[in-house]
Amino acid sequence: MTSSDARSFPDDLLKLQEQLHRANAEHRAFLARLPWSVEPMPGWARGERFSHRGDVSDSPGWSEEEKETVDRMWAEIRELAIAVVDHPHWATVAREEVVSARMELKKRARPVEDPAEPEAA
């Protein structure tokens, strides 16, 4: 298979990868709104624990609903990642081209409103 063939992705694979990008972005945004600790924890004053951000307020912890939401989001991300990695398309790509093809898929399927930021999946 030539390099250009490896870059022809099936529509369903492109859609799966875009869904994975979106699920990761939603997960990051949700986590950013949560308290800093899953369990209730006292805060601390700057300098006590090497905080570079100044004083850290107490964390009330996450509610059961928030914990369940995070778990559900992780499950969705795992399922999408598995679907992308196990897609039959990868069997048609030469072994030495899989990594570069995978990176190309990530770039090509990135949603427009999601700025080019490193992706782990």
Secondary structure, DSSP 8 states (H G I E B T S, - for coil): --HHHHT---HHHHHHHHHHHHHHHHHHHHHHHS-S-SS-B--B-TTTS--SSS-B--B----HHHHHHHHHHHHHHHHHHHHHHT-GGGGGS-GGGHHHHHHHHHHHH--TTS-S-----
